[in-house]
Amino acid sequence: MATKPGALKVQKSEEALRLSPRGDLVASTVESLRSGMLKAIDGAQGPVVLDLGTARQIDSLGITLTLGLFKSCQKKGIGFSVEGVSPDILRVFRLFNLTRFFPIEEAAK
């Protein structure tokens, strides 16, 4: 059975809390992801990693969600980073100059 777009996988480890949304971060999925992500961050004790390994697109709502997650982590005094981004999403992050706020790692090729 395929994973529904907008589904969220949350993995806690000693190193970090990993948030892995399934699919793109676009208007049709952001609202279903937002509350689960913020709830997970609320309980986080260490760094948070947003894993975008399955995302191929991000729109303005996805950027807004990512910035909101970053700000929530800042308020808690914990680290935030984004991993597994596609070249297209990395271009969008660079266009918005988000690389100056938090680490962004491109997916392994």
Backbone as a chain_set.jsonl record, in Angstrom:
{"seq": "MATKPGALKVQKSEEALRLSPRGDLVASTVESLRSGMLKAIDGAQGPVVLDLGTARQIDSLGITLTLGLFKSCQKKGIGFSVEGVSPDILRVFRLFNLTRFFPIEEAAK", "coords": {"N": [[0.836, -1.173, 0.0], [0.619, 2.19, -0.864], [2.175, 5.067, 0.607], [0.334, 7.713, 1.896], [0.358, 10.989, 0.517], [1.413, 13.716, 2.483], [1.517, 12.359, 4.807], [3.296, 11.77, 7.849], [6.372, 10.781, 9.161], [7.836, 10.252, 12.231], [10.823, 10.11, 13.91], [12.59, 9.395, 16.758], [15.749, 9.723, 18.194], [18.863, 9.33, 19.989], [20.504, 11.221, 18.888], [18.95, 13.053, 17.358], [15.708, 14.478, 16.536], [13.865, 13.31, 13.953], [11.975, 14.449, 11.316], [10.023, 13.267, 8.813], [8.318, 13.99, 6.18], [6.039, 12.532, 3.872], [6.242, 12.807, 0.52], [5.576, 15.822, -1.387], [6.085, 19.226, -0.204], [3.701, 21.089, -0.35], [0.802, 23.19, -0.986], [-1.424, 21.422, -0.819], [-0.627, 19.516, 1.038], [0.586, 20.647, 3.275], [-1.045, 21.659, 5.427], [-2.015, 19.298, 6.605], [0.294, 18.315, 7.676], [1.396, 20.209, 9.427], [0.429, 20.444, 12.233], [1.208, 17.975, 13.399], [3.982, 18.078, 13.075], [4.691, 20.369, 14.587], [3.827, 19.553, 17.105], [5.546, 17.39, 17.565], [8.01, 18.738, 17.648], [7.589, 20.291, 19.885], [7.942, 18.479, 21.952], [10.596, 17.872, 21.672], [13.978, 17.392, 22.701], [16.449, 17.766, 21.728], [18.373, 18.441, 18.711], [16.52, 19.055, 15.651], [15.718, 17.453, 12.648], [14.627, 18.015, 9.45], [13.653, 15.901, 7.105], [13.644, 15.778, 3.772], [13.653, 13.815, 1.848], [11.789, 12.442, 0.236], [10.459, 14.402, -1.077], [9.777, 16.307, -3.978], [8.933, 18.722, -4.779], [8.387, 22.06, -3.593], [6.389, 24.638, -2.314], [5.277, 28.059, -1.694], [3.843, 27.796, 0.709], [5.04, 25.537, 1.772], [7.623, 26.513, 2.193], [7.005, 28.444, 4.113], [6.092, 26.758, 6.186], [8.484, 25.367, 6.752], [10.109, 27.495, 7.655], [8.614, 28.186, 9.917], [8.966, 25.88, 11.49], [11.708, 26.056, 11.934], [11.787, 28.476, 13.44], [10.33, 27.673, 15.698], [12.103, 25.818, 16.763], [14.236, 27.516, 17.31], [13.135, 29.092, 19.383], [13.032, 27.18, 21.38], [15.666, 26.768, 21.745], [17.075, 24.832, 20.378], [18.795, 22.961, 17.792], [18.24, 23.096, 14.203], [17.881, 21.572, 11.07], [17.876, 20.811, 7.53], [17.6, 18.014, 5.479], [18.389, 15.825, 2.701], [17.43, 17.101, 0.397], [16.193, 17.679, -2.901], [17.851, 18.688, -5.976], [16.261, 20.682, -7.199], [14.641, 21.656, -5.079], [16.651, 22.579, -3.423], [17.569, 24.739, -4.947], [15.354, 26.441, -4.686], [15.419, 26.937, -1.901], [17.859, 28.295, -1.798], [17.254, 30.497, -3.397], [15.492, 31.87, -1.742], [17.289, 32.478, 0.162], [17.625, 30.857, 2.411], [19.657, 29.307, 3.334], [21.267, 30.761, 4.976], [20.145, 30.701, 7.447], [19.818, 28.064, 8.476], [21.386, 24.781, 8.322], [21.395, 23.11, 5.187], [21.173, 20.188, 3.464], [21.924, 18.557, 0.508], [20.393, 15.791, -1.193], [21.971, 12.598, -1.383], [23.613, 11.618, -4.336]], "CA": [[0.0, 0.0, 0.0], [1.411, 3.41, -0.975], [2.029, 6.027, 1.694], [-0.46, 8.876, 1.51], [1.056, 12.267, 0.594], [1.009, 14.455, 3.672], [1.782, 11.534, 5.981], [4.516, 12.184, 8.541], [7.086, 9.795, 9.962], [8.612, 10.908, 13.281], [11.789, 9.19, 14.495], [13.386, 9.978, 17.836], [16.967, 8.998, 18.54], [19.698, 10.102, 20.91], [21.143, 12.301, 18.145], [18.034, 14.077, 16.833], [14.329, 14.162, 16.182], [13.797, 13.371, 12.491], [10.637, 14.589, 10.757], [10.094, 12.855, 7.412], [7.03, 14.006, 5.486], [5.994, 11.724, 2.652], [5.791, 13.574, -0.634], [5.936, 17.223, -1.555], [5.628, 20.233, 0.766], [2.9, 22.011, -1.154], [-0.457, 23.612, -0.36], [-2.334, 20.305, -0.554], [-0.129, 18.629, 2.1], [1.146, 21.393, 4.411], [-1.957, 21.739, 6.575], [-2.097, 18.005, 7.287], [1.583, 18.055, 8.32], [1.786, 21.266, 10.366], [0.187, 20.186, 13.658], [2.04, 16.847, 13.819], [5.373, 18.523, 13.162], [4.839, 21.277, 15.724], [3.669, 18.754, 18.323], [6.785, 16.627, 17.733], [9.051, 19.689, 18.061], [7.282, 20.72, 21.248], [8.512, 17.495, 22.862], [11.998, 17.614, 21.344], [14.994, 17.807, 23.663], [17.687, 18.017, 20.99], [18.224, 18.956, 17.353], [15.444, 18.573, 14.784], [16.094, 17.321, 11.245], [13.535, 17.875, 8.495], [14.145, 15.039, 6.025], [12.815, 15.958, 2.579], [14.113, 12.814, 0.889], [10.749, 12.008, -0.703], [9.844, 15.591, -1.689], [10.32, 16.768, -5.252], [8.475, 20.099, -4.958], [8.032, 22.856, -2.424], [5.811, 25.915, -2.722], [5.396, 29.097, -0.67], [3.353, 27.269, 1.995], [6.08, 24.635, 2.268], [8.684, 27.377, 2.718], [6.476, 29.023, 5.354], [6.12, 25.693, 7.191], [9.884, 25.128, 7.11], [10.544, 28.621, 8.485], [7.923, 28.06, 11.199], [9.649, 24.834, 12.248], [12.984, 26.65, 12.353], [11.523, 29.44, 14.51], [9.944, 26.909, 16.892], [13.34, 25.263, 17.316], [14.985, 28.645, 17.866], [12.518, 29.448, 20.666], [13.397, 26.142, 22.357], [17.121, 26.743, 21.868], [17.606, 23.588, 19.803], [19.212, 23.069, 16.403], [17.327, 22.717, 13.122], [18.519, 21.427, 9.764], [17.09, 20.155, 6.491], [18.429, 17.037, 4.769], [17.804, 15.028, 1.64], [16.693, 17.909, -0.571], [16.49, 17.509, -4.317], [18.477, 19.883, -6.548], [15.24, 21.715, -7.434], [14.274, 22.257, -3.791], [17.826, 23.329, -2.964], [17.545, 26.01, -5.673], [14.324, 27.28, -4.059], [15.949, 27.379, -0.612], [18.895, 29.293, -2.062], [16.564, 31.677, -3.915], [14.956, 32.573, -0.573], [18.435, 32.706, 1.046], [17.404, 30.137, 3.667], [20.904, 28.673, 3.765], [21.911, 31.588, 6.015], [19.466, 30.462, 8.723], [20.016, 26.704, 8.973], [22.065, 23.905, 7.368], [20.577, 22.397, 4.206], [22.014, 19.178, 2.834], [21.344, 17.96, -0.687], [20.313, 14.325, -1.182], [23.094, 11.899, -2.016], [23.294, 11.297, -5.736]], "C": [[0.893, 1.253, 0.0], [1.143, 4.322, 0.222], [1.316, 7.258, 1.166], [0.387, 10.147, 1.576], [0.527, 13.06, 1.792], [1.192, 13.652, 4.947], [3.136, 11.942, 6.563], [5.077, 11.027, 9.341], [7.962, 10.569, 10.952], [9.512, 9.859, 13.914], [12.597, 9.934, 15.549], [14.595, 9.092, 18.068], [17.747, 9.849, 19.526], [20.3, 11.315, 20.216], [20.177, 13.418, 17.775], [16.612, 13.539, 16.725], [14.236, 14.355, 14.673], [12.336, 13.387, 12.053], [10.729, 14.302, 9.262], [8.704, 12.854, 6.788], [7.121, 13.17, 4.22], [5.432, 12.562, 1.521], [6.201, 15.029, -0.544], [5.413, 18.097, -0.419], [4.933, 21.341, -0.031], [1.559, 22.25, -0.463], [-1.36, 22.438, 0.018], [-1.879, 19.397, 0.585], [0.275, 19.364, 3.38], [0.222, 21.389, 5.623], [-2.056, 20.414, 7.327], [-0.806, 17.67, 8.032], [1.872, 18.98, 9.498], [1.609, 20.871, 11.837], [1.048, 19.029, 14.179], [3.495, 17.24, 13.987], [5.594, 19.417, 14.373], [4.703, 20.544, 17.058], [4.951, 17.968, 18.611], [7.906, 17.543, 18.225], [8.833, 20.135, 19.501], [7.888, 19.769, 22.276], [9.983, 17.219, 22.648], [12.934, 18.153, 22.41], [16.306, 18.18, 22.977], [17.386, 18.483, 19.584], [17.081, 18.289, 16.581], [15.956, 18.566, 13.351], [14.82, 17.143, 10.431], [14.095, 17.132, 7.302], [13.191, 15.138, 4.839], [13.209, 14.989, 1.467], [13.066, 12.355, -0.11], [10.084, 13.181, -1.421], [10.551, 15.952, -2.992], [9.945, 18.225, -5.514], [8.223, 20.746, -3.609], [7.454, 24.165, -2.949], [5.91, 26.899, -1.562], [4.883, 28.623, 0.693], [4.351, 26.289, 2.607], [7.262, 25.402, 2.846], [8.246, 27.974, 4.05], [6.484, 27.995, 6.478], [7.549, 25.451, 7.671], [10.412, 26.245, 8.002], [9.882, 28.587, 9.86], [8.56, 27.0, 12.085], [10.979, 25.354, 12.797], [12.776, 27.605, 13.53], [11.102, 28.749, 15.808], [11.173, 26.315, 17.567], [14.186, 26.357, 17.949], [14.455, 29.027, 19.246], [12.885, 28.459, 21.759], [14.903, 26.079, 22.58], [17.734, 25.458, 21.354], [17.914, 23.8, 18.325], [18.134, 22.615, 15.429], [18.127, 22.624, 11.837], [17.572, 20.708, 8.819], [18.032, 19.245, 5.719], [17.648, 16.392, 3.633], [17.084, 15.815, 0.564], [17.146, 17.628, -2.003], [17.171, 18.776, -4.835], [17.472, 21.021, -6.789], [14.848, 22.417, -6.147], [15.444, 23.058, -3.23], [17.888, 24.688, -3.662], [16.517, 26.967, -5.062], [14.821, 27.809, -2.715], [17.014, 28.46, -0.802], [18.281, 30.596, -2.572], [16.02, 32.529, -2.767], [16.038, 32.84, 0.478], [18.282, 32.009, 2.401], [18.67, 29.465, 4.187], [21.63, 29.503, 4.826], [21.306, 31.342, 7.393], [19.764, 29.092, 9.321], [20.701, 25.856, 7.9], [21.063, 23.185, 6.463], [21.498, 21.463, 3.436], [21.284, 18.542, 1.657], [21.357, 16.429, -0.563], [21.543, 13.744, -1.864], [22.679, 11.482, -3.419], [23.585, 9.866, -6.051]], "O": [[1.827, 1.343, 0.797], [0.042, 4.347, 0.772], [1.664, 7.781, 0.107], [1.067, 10.375, 2.576], [-0.673, 13.06, 2.066], [1.042, 14.186, 6.046], [4.014, 12.407, 5.836], [4.363, 10.374, 10.101], [8.737, 11.437, 10.552], [9.03, 8.836, 14.401], [13.208, 10.966, 15.27], [14.483, 7.868, 18.13], [17.335, 10.96, 19.86], [20.579, 12.326, 20.861], [20.526, 14.596, 17.861], [16.358, 12.338, 16.811], [14.499, 15.448, 14.171], [11.564, 12.48, 12.365], [11.427, 15.004, 8.531], [7.99, 11.853, 6.851], [8.17, 13.115, 3.577], [4.274, 12.979, 1.565], [7.052, 15.413, 0.259], [4.431, 17.759, 0.242], [5.519, 22.381, -0.333], [1.23, 21.589, 0.523], [-1.994, 22.465, 1.073], [-2.667, 18.58, 1.06], [0.301, 18.764, 4.454], [0.676, 21.137, 6.739], [-2.17, 20.405, 8.553], [-0.815, 16.826, 8.928], [2.522, 18.574, 10.461], [2.564, 20.961, 12.609], [1.563, 19.103, 15.294], [4.164, 16.797, 14.92], [6.569, 19.247, 15.104], [5.385, 20.878, 18.026], [5.392, 17.888, 19.758], [8.666, 17.168, 19.117], [9.793, 20.332, 20.247], [8.301, 20.201, 23.352], [10.569, 16.41, 23.368], [12.714, 19.234, 22.955], [17.165, 18.83, 23.573], [16.258, 18.88, 19.291], [16.729, 17.134, 16.822], [16.551, 19.54, 12.889], [14.03, 16.235, 10.688], [14.921, 17.669, 6.564], [12.066, 14.642, 4.895], [13.105, 15.316, 0.285], [13.418, 11.918, -1.205], [9.233, 12.971, -2.284], [11.778, 15.902, -3.081], [10.55, 18.887, -6.357], [7.892, 20.083, -2.626], [7.966, 24.734, -3.913], [6.556, 26.606, -0.555], [5.433, 29.009, 1.724], [4.488, 26.224, 3.828], [7.837, 25.002, 3.858], [9.023, 28.008, 5.005], [6.845, 28.323, 7.608], [7.788, 25.343, 8.873], [11.088, 25.978, 8.996], [10.516, 28.923, 10.861], [8.683, 27.193, 13.295], [11.327, 25.127, 13.955], [13.516, 27.544, 14.512], [11.476, 29.191, 16.895], [11.274, 26.309, 18.794], [14.786, 26.151, 19.005], [15.234, 29.26, 20.171], [13.033, 28.834, 22.922], [15.365, 25.41, 23.504], [18.787, 25.034, 21.828], [17.367, 24.699, 17.687], [17.235, 21.852, 15.783], [18.953, 23.49, 11.546], [16.6, 20.082, 9.242], [19.132, 19.652, 5.348], [16.417, 16.412, 3.608], [16.215, 15.272, -0.119], [18.322, 17.376, -2.267], [17.078, 19.827, -4.202], [17.804, 22.191, -6.601], [14.733, 23.642, -6.12], [15.239, 24.11, -2.624], [18.226, 25.688, -3.029], [16.779, 28.164, -4.936], [14.665, 28.994, -2.418], [17.059, 29.43, -0.045], [18.743, 31.68, -2.214], [16.082, 33.757, -2.814], [15.746, 33.363, 1.554], [18.755, 32.515, 3.419], [18.74, 29.096, 5.36], [22.52, 28.989, 5.503], [21.892, 31.733, 8.403], [19.943, 28.968, 10.532], [20.614, 26.166, 6.712], [20.021, 22.715, 6.919], [22.479, 21.897, 2.832], [20.164, 18.051, 1.799], [22.228, 15.856, 0.093], [22.083, 14.327, -2.804], [21.549, 11.053, -3.654], [23.376, 9.427, -7.182]]}, "num_chains": 1, "name": "protein.A"}
